[in-house]
Amino acid sequence: MTTPDDLLHSADAGAPKWYDRLGLLLESTGEGIFGIDLDGLCVFINRAGARLLGFEPHEVLGLNMHELTHHSHSDGRHYPVDHCPIFNAFRQGLPCRIDSEVFWHRSGAALPVEYSSYPILDGTQVLGAVITFVDITERRRAAEALQRAKDELELRVRERTLELQNALQQTRELAAYSESVREEERTRIAREVHDELGSLLVALKMDVNWLDKRLSEQGQREPLAAEAMRQRLRSKCQDMSRQIENAVDNVGRIITDLRPSILDHQGLWAALEWQAQEFVRSAELQLTLRMNVDEQLELPEPAAMAVFRIFQEMLSNVGRHAQASAIEIVITQAAGMLTLDLRDNGMGAAPRAFEATDAYGVMGMRERARHLGGTLHITSAPGQGCRVLMTLPLEGAKTTGAHP
């Protein structure tokens, strides 16, 4: 039968009685516990403590515990005994609790531990110290894993914050660009109204005044002169009619630039086809157009306008940058999705050109598509043309003329 003395594993059967009082508690805990005398030699150790260090209890008794298990820091640097908190417990009467150091296992491996060292007193006389320690390897691993997760989270937060800052900056730049485009468009329309419609109206006013004056003189003319004047009046009226027709055409063109009437009268599909034909006619390009859609399907007005504006910007980019001779356009409706695919055989560009912070046209198209729940992808390479592919869900679309 195991006796308290066996559990104590004392180096000296004649040791002081306070050894015996500790003996009953030593083996009842999973923590390592050992005692040292004033020379730092082990006078008792429980079985749990010895096995944590890789020894049997009798192998440790009488050995200097600092030299055996606390001789070096975790990085291998020598740990002077004068700096050891364990020995300070009885040399200076300073108890301690440390969780940032290691004990050294018999195998030479570092064992992360949390230990406490307290002086043993007999009255005022220091007899030695008692040290308790536990293996905190798993706790250290968990703490390190938690720190890694924290560092990774902080990194992701910084990256996300940077992305949001960049997105905010791009949004501000896009808003400024959109405002400048609107202002340019207002300026262009104002100039056209002033230069073309204004001059036509001034000319018409002068012609009307001329007519008024000639008509007031008509009764004073001889028959032959009156006939000649009638011919001149007819000619002037014909000129005025042509000027009015030009004014109507200009007004129609300006209105079409602001909002194509075909979009309201014939729907999105006809408007897309008309815009494509108008573009290739003015740009002198070869067009291949394939449209596989239900012509009775009608998108909500905001969505239809957004698709039309995206399509306009696609064509505008071809006209400004591609130097192409032909374009291919495929518009498909399938499985509740609308796909608009435009390809050109132009000069192409590196992909980073479409991700540049000043690629406002591309940014605008992507934002419009994203607002509708869709996506816009651009594929291009120098000398290999460009492909712009937009897909978006046909949410809210309805079939015209359908019965409830």
LINVEN-V270954 format. One record per residue. N is the residue number from 0. RES is the residue in one small letter. SS is DSSP state (H for helix, E for strand, L for the rest). PHI is phi in whole degrees, -180 to 180 (none if undefined). PSI is psi in whole degrees, 0 to 359 (999 if undefined). Layout:
N,RES,SS,PHI,PSI ; N,RES,SS,PHI,PSI
This chain:
0,m,L,none,136 ; 1,t,L,-73,131 ; 2,t,L,-102,163 ; 3,p,H,-56,328 ; 4,d,H,-67,322 ; 5,d,H,-63,319 ; 6,l,H,-68,333 ; 7,l,H,-74,327 ; 8,h,L,51,50 ; 9,s,L,-77,148 ; 10,a,L,-78,349 ; 11,d,L,-146,117 ; 12,a,L,-65,340 ; 13,g,L,-98,23 ; 14,a,L,-65,160 ; 15,p,L,-56,160 ; 16,k,H,-68,338 ; 17,w,H,-66,341 ; 18,y,H,-63,316 ; 19,d,H,-64,322 ; 20,r,H,-65,330 ; 21,l,H,-78,333 ; 22,g,H,-58,325 ; 23,l,H,-66,338 ; 24,l,H,-99,343 ; 25,l,H,-61,314 ; 26,e,L,-89,0 ; 27,s,L,-87,2 ; 28,t,L,-127,152 ; 29,g,L,-84,354 ; 30,e,L,-78,151 ; 31,g,E,-80,136 ; 32,i,E,-137,131 ; 33,f,E,-145,158 ; 34,g,E,-121,149 ; 35,i,E,-130,152 ; 36,d,L,-91,190 ; 37,l,L,-68,344 ; 38,d,L,-94,1 ; 39,g,L,83,11 ; 40,l,E,-87,144 ; 41,c,E,-74,124 ; 42,v,E,-107,342 ; 43,f,E,-161,155 ; 44,i,E,-156,138 ; 45,n,L,-82,166 ; 46,r,H,-65,322 ; 47,a,H,-62,318 ; 48,g,H,-65,317 ; 49,a,H,-63,318 ; 50,r,H,-73,329 ; 51,l,H,-61,330 ; 52,l,L,-92,357 ; 53,g,L,90,20 ; 54,f,L,-123,167 ; 55,e,L,-91,152 ; 56,p,H,-55,317 ; 57,h,H,-67,341 ; 58,e,H,-77,343 ; 59,v,H,-97,330 ; 60,l,L,-58,133 ; 61,g,L,87,356 ; 62,l,L,-93,152 ; 63,n,E,-73,117 ; 64,m,H,-72,331 ; 65,h,H,-68,315 ; 66,e,H,-70,331 ; 67,l,H,-78,318 ; 68,t,H,-136,359 ; 69,h,L,-135,29 ; 70,h,L,-80,342 ; 71,s,E,-139,155 ; 72,h,L,-74,172 ; 73,s,L,-63,334 ; 74,d,L,-91,7 ; 75,g,L,96,352 ; 76,r,L,-68,146 ; 77,h,E,-62,140 ; 78,y,L,-110,100 ; 79,p,L,-60,139 ; 80,v,H,-63,331 ; 81,d,H,-67,340 ; 82,h,H,-96,358 ; 83,c,L,-75,121 ; 84,p,H,-62,333 ; 85,i,H,-64,313 ; 86,f,H,-72,331 ; 87,n,H,-65,340 ; 88,a,H,-61,323 ; 89,f,H,-106,338 ; 90,r,H,-76,323 ; 91,q,L,-120,4 ; 92,g,L,66,33 ; 93,l,L,-111,101 ; 94,p,L,-67,156 ; 95,c,E,-149,160 ; 96,r,E,-140,116 ; 97,i,E,-125,135 ; 98,d,E,-131,19 ; 99,s,E,-117,13 ; 100,e,E,-122,180 ; 101,v,E,-130,150 ; 102,f,E,-100,159 ; 103,w,E,-106,125 ; 104,h,L,-73,158 ; 105,r,L,-56,328 ; 106,s,L,-75,351 ; 107,g,L,97,0 ; 108,a,L,-85,146 ; 109,a,E,-79,136 ; 110,l,E,-116,106 ; 111,p,E,-62,129 ; 112,v,E,-137,157 ; 113,e,E,-114,124 ; 114,y,E,-132,156 ; 115,s,E,-128,142 ; 116,s,E,-131,127 ; 117,y,E,-131,139 ; 118,p,E,-71,146 ; 119,i,E,-102,121 ; 120,l,E,-115,143 ; 121,d,E,-118,90 ; 122,g,L,74,243 ; 123,t,L,-102,358 ; 124,q,E,-89,128 ; 125,v,E,-83,125 ; 126,l,E,-101,338 ; 127,g,E,163,211 ; 128,a,E,-148,150 ; 129,v,E,-112,132 ; 130,i,E,-121,128 ; 131,t,E,-113,142 ; 132,f,E,-149,153 ; 133,v,E,-134,151 ; 134,d,E,-77,121 ; 135,i,L,-115,29 ; 136,t,H,-58,311 ; 137,e,H,-67,321 ; 138,r,H,-63,318 ; 139,r,H,-64,318 ; 140,r,H,-63,317 ; 141,a,H,-64,319 ; 142,a,H,-65,319 ; 143,e,H,-67,320 ; 144,a,H,-64,319 ; 145,l,H,-64,320 ; 146,q,H,-66,320 ; 147,r,H,-63,317 ; 148,a,H,-63,320 ; 149,k,H,-65,316 ; 150,d,H,-63,318 ; 151,e,H,-66,320 ; 152,l,H,-64,317 ; 153,e,H,-62,320 ; 154,l,H,-63,316 ; 155,r,H,-65,321 ; 156,v,H,-63,317 ; 157,r,H,-64,317 ; 158,e,H,-64,317 ; 159,r,H,-66,320 ; 160,t,H,-61,318 ; 161,l,H,-63,318 ; 162,e,H,-61,317 ; 163,l,H,-66,321 ; 164,q,H,-63,317 ; 165,n,H,-64,318 ; 166,a,H,-64,320 ; 167,l,H,-65,319 ; 168,q,H,-65,318 ; 169,q,H,-64,321 ; 170,t,H,-63,318 ; 171,r,H,-64,316 ; 172,e,H,-65,320 ; 173,l,H,-65,319 ; 174,a,H,-63,318 ; 175,a,H,-65,319 ; 176,y,H,-64,317 ; 177,s,H,-62,320 ; 178,e,H,-66,320 ; 179,s,H,-66,323 ; 180,v,H,-64,316 ; 181,r,H,-61,319 ; 182,e,H,-67,320 ; 183,e,H,-62,320 ; 184,e,H,-66,319 ; 185,r,H,-61,318 ; 186,t,H,-64,318 ; 187,r,H,-63,315 ; 188,i,H,-65,318 ; 189,a,H,-61,321 ; 190,r,H,-67,319 ; 191,e,H,-66,317 ; 192,v,H,-61,318 ; 193,h,H,-70,310 ; 194,d,H,-75,320 ; 195,e,H,-98,300 ; 196,l,H,-65,320 ; 197,g,H,-61,314 ; 198,s,H,-67,323 ; 199,l,H,-65,317 ; 200,l,H,-67,323 ; 201,v,H,-64,317 ; 202,a,H,-63,318 ; 203,l,H,-63,320 ; 204,k,H,-63,317 ; 205,m,H,-63,320 ; 206,d,H,-66,320 ; 207,v,H,-64,317 ; 208,n,H,-62,319 ; 209,w,H,-63,316 ; 210,l,H,-62,317 ; 211,d,H,-60,316 ; 212,k,H,-65,316 ; 213,r,H,-67,321 ; 214,l,H,-65,324 ; 215,s,H,-68,338 ; 216,e,H,-94,356 ; 217,q,H,-62,322 ; 218,g,H,-69,344 ; 219,q,H,-93,359 ; 220,r,L,-95,154 ; 221,e,L,-70,159 ; 222,p,H,-55,315 ; 223,l,H,-66,317 ; 224,a,H,-66,323 ; 225,a,H,-65,321 ; 226,e,H,-64,317 ; 227,a,H,-62,320 ; 228,m,H,-66,322 ; 229,r,H,-60,321 ; 230,q,H,-64,318 ; 231,r,H,-64,322 ; 232,l,H,-65,320 ; 233,r,H,-62,316 ; 234,s,H,-61,318 ; 235,k,H,-64,320 ; 236,c,H,-63,321 ; 237,q,H,-65,320 ; 238,d,H,-62,317 ; 239,m,H,-64,322 ; 240,s,H,-63,318 ; 241,r,H,-65,320 ; 242,q,H,-64,321 ; 243,i,H,-64,319 ; 244,e,H,-61,318 ; 245,n,H,-62,319 ; 246,a,H,-63,317 ; 247,v,H,-62,318 ; 248,d,H,-62,316 ; 249,n,H,-64,318 ; 250,v,H,-62,317 ; 251,g,H,-62,319 ; 252,r,H,-66,318 ; 253,i,H,-65,318 ; 254,i,H,-64,320 ; 255,t,H,-63,320 ; 256,d,H,-62,321 ; 257,l,H,-72,315 ; 258,r,L,-161,112 ; 259,p,L,-60,124 ; 260,s,H,-66,335 ; 261,i,H,-63,332 ; 262,l,H,-64,323 ; 263,d,H,-81,323 ; 264,h,H,-87,323 ; 265,q,L,-120,355 ; 266,g,L,95,174 ; 267,l,H,-64,317 ; 268,w,H,-64,316 ; 269,a,H,-65,323 ; 270,a,H,-66,320 ; 271,l,H,-65,316 ; 272,e,H,-64,316 ; 273,w,H,-60,316 ; 274,q,H,-64,320 ; 275,a,H,-64,315 ; 276,q,H,-65,317 ; 277,e,H,-61,319 ; 278,f,H,-66,310 ; 279,v,H,-67,330 ; 280,r,H,-65,315 ; 281,s,H,-76,327 ; 282,a,H,-90,353 ; 283,e,L,58,53 ; 284,l,L,-115,159 ; 285,q,E,-86,133 ; 286,l,E,-118,132 ; 287,t,E,-117,116 ; 288,l,E,-124,123 ; 289,r,E,-126,128 ; 290,m,E,-129,117 ; 291,n,E,-120,82 ; 292,v,L,-139,161 ; 293,d,L,-84,107 ; 294,e,L,-65,344 ; 295,q,L,-88,355 ; 296,l,E,-79,128 ; 297,e,E,-121,123 ; 298,l,L,-82,154 ; 299,p,L,-56,149 ; 300,e,H,-54,314 ; 301,p,H,-62,321 ; 302,a,H,-68,317 ; 303,a,H,-61,317 ; 304,m,H,-65,320 ; 305,a,H,-63,316 ; 306,v,H,-61,317 ; 307,f,H,-63,317 ; 308,r,H,-67,323 ; 309,i,H,-62,316 ; 310,f,H,-63,318 ; 311,q,H,-58,316 ; 312,e,H,-67,323 ; 313,m,H,-56,310 ; 314,l,H,-66,320 ; 315,s,H,-61,320 ; 316,n,H,-64,321 ; 317,v,H,-62,315 ; 318,g,H,-65,324 ; 319,r,H,-82,324 ; 320,h,H,-122,332 ; 321,a,H,-75,327 ; 322,q,L,54,46 ; 323,a,L,-93,163 ; 324,s,L,-113,348 ; 325,a,E,-154,149 ; 326,i,E,-133,152 ; 327,e,E,-124,129 ; 328,i,E,-125,127 ; 329,v,E,-126,120 ; 330,i,E,-117,120 ; 331,t,E,-131,141 ; 332,q,E,-120,120 ; 333,a,E,-160,143 ; 334,a,L,52,40 ; 335,g,L,72,15 ; 336,m,E,-127,146 ; 337,l,E,-108,129 ; 338,t,E,-120,128 ; 339,l,E,-122,112 ; 340,d,E,-120,116 ; 341,l,E,-121,129 ; 342,r,E,-128,145 ; 343,d,E,-130,161 ; 344,n,L,-104,32 ; 345,g,L,-82,201 ; 346,m,L,-76,341 ; 347,g,L,69,181 ; 348,a,L,-162,162 ; 349,a,L,-69,147 ; 350,p,H,-55,326 ; 351,r,H,-64,339 ; 352,a,H,-64,330 ; 353,f,H,-88,354 ; 354,e,L,-106,2 ; 355,a,L,-63,151 ; 356,t,L,-68,342 ; 357,d,L,-104,13 ; 358,a,L,-84,68 ; 359,y,H,-67,326 ; 360,g,H,-62,315 ; 361,v,H,-65,317 ; 362,m,H,-59,318 ; 363,g,H,-64,316 ; 364,m,H,-61,315 ; 365,r,H,-64,319 ; 366,e,H,-65,319 ; 367,r,H,-62,315 ; 368,a,H,-64,317 ; 369,r,H,-63,323 ; 370,h,H,-63,331 ; 371,l,L,-91,6 ; 372,g,L,83,14 ; 373,g,L,-107,189 ; 374,t,E,-136,158 ; 375,l,E,-138,122 ; 376,h,E,-121,142 ; 377,i,E,-123,128 ; 378,t,E,-120,126 ; 379,s,E,-160,159 ; 380,a,L,-155,150 ; 381,p,L,-55,127 ; 382,g,L,80,2 ; 383,q,L,-122,20 ; 384,g,L,72,194 ; 385,c,E,-148,145 ; 386,r,E,-127,129 ; 387,v,E,-118,121 ; 388,l,E,-122,119 ; 389,m,E,-115,132 ; 390,t,E,-129,141 ; 391,l,E,-155,150 ; 392,p,E,-73,146 ; 393,l,L,-91,52 ; 394,e,L,-72,136 ; 395,g,L,81,357 ; 396,a,L,-70,150 ; 397,k,E,-139,158 ; 398,t,E,-95,121 ; 399,t,L,-71,141 ; 400,g,L,81,0 ; 401,a,L,-76,147 ; 402,h,L,-84,142 ; 403,p,L,-67,999
